[in-house]
Amino acid sequence: MPTNNTEMQWPQRGNRKTEFRTSHGGVVPTRPTAPLRFQQGIAVLGIVAILLSAITFSAISTSQQVQQFYTIEKTKRDTEKAHVTHMQQVKEIATLLRSHSVSQTLNRIDTSNATILIEQTDLVGEEQQSLQHFDVRVSQDESNTIFTAKFLRYPSLLRLPTSTQQLSWDNQLTEWLFNRSIEHLSATYFPQSVAKQDCVNLPPASIFWIEGDCQLDNEDIAHSDENQPLMLLIVDGDLSLHADTQFHGLIVMLSTTPYTHTLHVSPEASIKGAYVSNHPLNTNLDGPLTPSTAVLKNLQSHTTLAKIIPIPGSWYRNNSTND
């Protein structure tokens, strides 16, 4: 019986095409021809090349994004660091300006990495206080930025005691002199004060905050005179000026209790300036008391009593190329 030789093609598996031939002996697979195998190899290589290209492109794109991210983060960190450094420098300038002139401040500040400009304007307060307005400008060439800030320097002794306060007591005394209630007034309000519990071996200073009794000798205040007056604050204590003690400045007797304290001025001791109190005192004034507005004004304008504050809204930073 004659047999018919026919070729059958089965569905493709993968990328290979297998041919089968039927005969009287059964179904026999037919080996692909050489040209077909070559075409299949080319197709596989093409697919591999496409996949490799896609992977390479993805890797390059990811690497660029990572590099861009780190560049942005580094720039951000450098900018923040420069900002903190510049802010600290401006604060350091303000600290120096509190008790130094502009020229002294510029001589003390490090200007190796910046250009610093300070403009001073002298003002007069409502009570004839001496005030100074400072416009500080710090230019940083490296970061291409300019920092500006404005400050006001004013005396911690905001107002001088009135003639009435010098002859009597005033329970609103601290509000008038320092714009502080007695509950909120402390030695820290005066930047360069010396705080102690007595007057033994007082160091040279212009402001003393004594919590307790004070026995004052001339040796303790020998460094003062009419041009370099003192402010002595006695809190909850008695004050005694021994013989030959010449006090120039302002004595402030403060009491936080109903107890009545004593002010004693020995013979041949003296007070030139004023003494005031927020509570009635027992006074034994055997030495002369000479009121002196000139001495009090010298005290008020002394740099050791100065305070400095930033003017709200005056701090800002801008790019120097936009000036």
C-alpha positions in Angstrom: 0.0 0.0 0.0 1.6 3.2 -1.1 2.4 5.7 1.6 2.1 9.4 1.4 5.0 11.5 2.6 3.7 14.7 4.1 5.3 17.3 6.3 3.6 18.6 9.4 4.4 21.8 11.3 3.7 21.9 15.0 3.2 25.1 16.9 6.4 27.0 17.8 8.0 26.5 21.2 10.1 29.4 22.2 12.0 30.7 19.2 12.6 27.4 17.6 10.5 26.0 14.7 10.6 22.2 14.5 9.4 20.4 11.4 8.0 16.8 11.4 7.7 14.4 8.6 5.4 11.4 8.5 6.4 8.1 6.8 5.5 4.5 7.1 7.8 4.3 10.0 6.0 7.0 12.0 6.6 10.7 12.7 10.2 11.8 12.3 11.3 15.4 13.3 13.0 17.3 10.5 16.2 19.2 11.5 16.0 23.0 10.7 18.1 24.1 7.8 21.2 26.2 8.3 19.7 29.4 7.0 16.8 29.1 9.4 19.2 28.5 12.3 21.1 31.6 11.3 18.0 33.7 11.2 17.0 32.4 14.6 20.4 33.3 16.1 20.2 36.8 14.6 16.8 37.3 16.1 18.0 36.1 19.6 21.0 38.4 19.4 18.8 41.3 18.4 16.5 40.8 21.4 19.5 40.5 23.7 21.0 43.7 22.3 17.7 45.5 22.9 17.5 44.3 26.5 21.1 45.2 27.2 20.5 48.7 25.7 17.4 49.2 27.8 19.3 48.0 31.0 22.3 50.3 30.1 20.0 53.3 29.5 18.2 52.6 32.8 21.4 52.3 34.7 22.8 55.5 33.2 19.6 57.4 33.9 19.5 56.1 37.5 23.2 57.0 38.0 22.5 60.6 36.7 19.5 61.0 39.0 21.5 59.8 42.0 24.4 62.1 41.2 22.0 65.0 40.7 20.4 64.2 44.1 23.7 64.2 45.9 24.7 67.4 44.2 21.5 69.1 45.3 21.9 67.7 48.8 25.5 68.9 49.0 24.5 72.4 47.8 21.7 72.5 50.3 24.0 71.4 53.2 26.7 73.9 52.2 24.1 76.7 52.0 22.7 75.9 55.4 26.2 75.7 56.9 27.1 79.0 55.4 23.9 80.5 56.6 24.5 79.4 60.2 28.1 80.6 60.0 27.0 84.0 58.8 24.3 84.3 61.4 26.8 83.5 64.1 29.2 86.1 62.7 26.4 88.8 62.7 25.5 87.9 66.3 29.2 88.2 67.3 29.3 91.6 65.7 26.2 92.6 67.7 27.8 91.4 70.9 30.9 93.5 70.3 28.9 96.5 69.4 27.1 96.4 72.7 30.2 97.7 74.5 32.6 98.7 71.7 32.7 101.4 69.0 32.4 100.5 65.3 36.1 100.8 64.7 36.9 98.6 67.8 34.4 96.0 66.6 35.9 95.8 63.1 39.4 95.4 64.6 38.2 92.5 66.8 36.1 90.6 64.2 37.5 88.1 61.7 37.1 89.6 58.2 39.3 87.1 56.3 36.3 85.4 54.6 33.9 88.3 54.4 33.5 92.0 53.8 31.8 93.8 56.7 30.2 97.2 56.7 28.7 98.8 59.8 26.8 102.1 59.7 26.0 103.9 63.0 23.3 106.5 63.5 23.1 108.4 66.8 19.6 109.0 68.2 18.1 110.6 71.2 15.3 108.9 73.2 12.1 110.4 74.6 13.8 110.9 78.0 17.0 112.2 76.3 18.7 108.8 76.4 21.6 108.3 74.1 20.7 105.6 71.5 22.7 104.1 68.6 21.2 102.5 65.5 23.5 100.0 63.7 23.1 98.7 60.2 25.3 95.6 59.7 26.1 94.2 56.3 28.1 91.1 55.8 29.1 90.1 52.2 30.3 86.6 51.5 32.1 86.3 48.2 32.3 82.5 48.3 28.6 81.9 48.8 27.7 85.0 46.7 25.3 86.2 49.4 24.8 89.3 51.6 23.4 89.3 55.1 22.0 92.4 56.7 20.7 93.1 60.1 19.8 96.2 62.2 20.4 96.7 65.9 19.5 99.2 68.5 21.8 99.9 71.5 20.2 101.5 74.5 21.1 101.9 78.2 19.8 99.4 80.8 19.2 102.4 83.0 16.4 103.6 80.7 15.4 106.6 82.8 17.1 108.7 85.5 15.3 108.9 88.9 13.1 111.9 89.3 13.7 114.5 92.0 10.6 113.1 93.9 12.1 109.5 93.8 15.3 110.8 95.2 13.6 112.3 98.3 11.2 109.5 99.0 10.4 105.9 98.0 8.5 104.6 95.0 7.0 101.1 94.7 7.1 101.4 90.9 10.8 102.3 90.9 12.1 99.4 88.9 9.4 99.9 86.2 10.6 103.5 85.9 14.3 102.9 85.9 14.6 99.6 84.0 11.2 98.9 82.5 11.0 95.8 84.7 8.9 94.8 87.7 11.0 93.8 90.7 9.9 90.2 90.2 11.4 90.2 86.7 14.6 92.1 87.6 17.8 90.2 88.3 21.5 90.5 87.9 21.3 89.0 84.4 19.5 92.0 83.1 22.8 93.9 83.4 25.3 92.2 81.0 28.4 93.2 82.9 27.2 93.2 86.5 29.0 91.6 89.5 26.6 89.6 91.6 27.6 88.8 95.2 26.0 88.4 98.7 28.2 91.0 100.4 30.6 93.8 99.5 33.8 92.1 100.7 36.7 92.4 98.2 34.6 93.8 95.3 36.4 93.6 92.0 36.6 96.6 89.7 33.3 97.0 87.9 30.6 99.5 87.1 27.5 97.5 88.2 27.1 95.6 91.5 24.2 93.4 92.4 24.3 92.6 96.1 21.8 90.3 97.7 22.3 91.0 101.4 24.0 93.5 103.6 26.8 95.6 102.2 29.7 97.3 104.2 31.3 99.6 101.7 34.9 100.8 102.0 36.6 103.4 99.8 39.1 100.7 98.6 36.2 98.8 97.1 35.2 101.7 94.8 38.5 103.5 94.4 38.3 102.9 90.6 35.3 105.2 90.3 34.8 109.0 90.1 32.4 111.5 88.5 33.3 110.4 85.0 33.3 106.7 85.8 30.3 106.4 88.2 28.9 103.2 89.6 25.4 101.6 90.0 25.0 99.7 93.3 21.9 97.6 93.7 21.2 96.3 97.2 18.5 93.6 97.4 17.0 92.8 100.8 19.9 94.2 102.7 21.3 97.2 104.6 24.0 99.5 103.2 26.7 101.2 105.2 29.3 103.6 103.7 32.3 103.7 106.0 34.4 106.8 106.7 36.2 108.3 103.7 34.0 106.3 101.2 33.3 108.6 98.3 30.5 107.1 96.2 29.8 108.5 92.7 26.7 107.2 90.9 23.4 105.6 91.8 22.4 103.5 94.8 19.3 101.4 94.3 17.8 99.9 97.5 15.3 97.1 96.7 13.2 95.2 99.1 11.0 92.1 98.3 9.6 91.9 101.8 7.9 94.3 104.2 11.1 94.5 106.3 12.5 98.1 106.5 16.2 98.2 105.7 18.8 100.9 106.6 21.0 103.2 104.7 23.9 104.6 106.8 26.4 107.2 105.5 29.3 107.6 108.0 30.9 111.0 108.7 33.4 112.0 106.0 31.7 109.6 103.6 29.5 111.0 100.8 27.2 110.2 97.9 27.3 112.2 94.7 24.6 111.2 92.3 21.5 109.8 94.0 20.1 107.0 96.1 16.5 105.6 95.6 14.4 102.8 97.0 11.2 100.9 96.3 10.3 100.7 100.0 10.6 103.0 103.0 14.1 103.2 104.5 15.7 104.0 107.8 18.3 106.6 106.8 21.3 107.7 108.9 23.0 110.3 106.7 25.9 111.6 108.7 27.8 112.4 105.5 26.8 114.7 102.7 24.4 113.7 99.8 24.9 115.7 96.6 22.4 115.2 93.9 24.0 115.3 90.5 22.3 114.9 87.2 25.6 115.1 85.4 27.0 112.1 87.3 23.8 110.1 86.6 24.0 111.0 82.8 27.6 109.8 82.7 26.4 106.5 84.3 23.5 106.1 81.9 25.7 106.5 78.9 28.4 104.2 80.1 29.0 101.2 77.8 29.0 98.8 80.6 25.3 99.6 81.1 24.5 99.2 77.4 22.2 96.6 76.0 21.6 95.8 72.3 18.6 94.2 70.6 17.9 93.2 66.9 15.3 95.2 65.2 12.4 92.8 64.3 12.1 92.2 60.5 15.5 93.6 59.7 17.3 90.3 59.2 17.5 89.1 55.6 19.7 87.4 53.1 19.9 88.0 49.4 22.0 87.1 46.4 24.6 89.7 45.8 24.3 89.6 42.1 20.8 91.0 42.4 21.9 94.2 44.1 
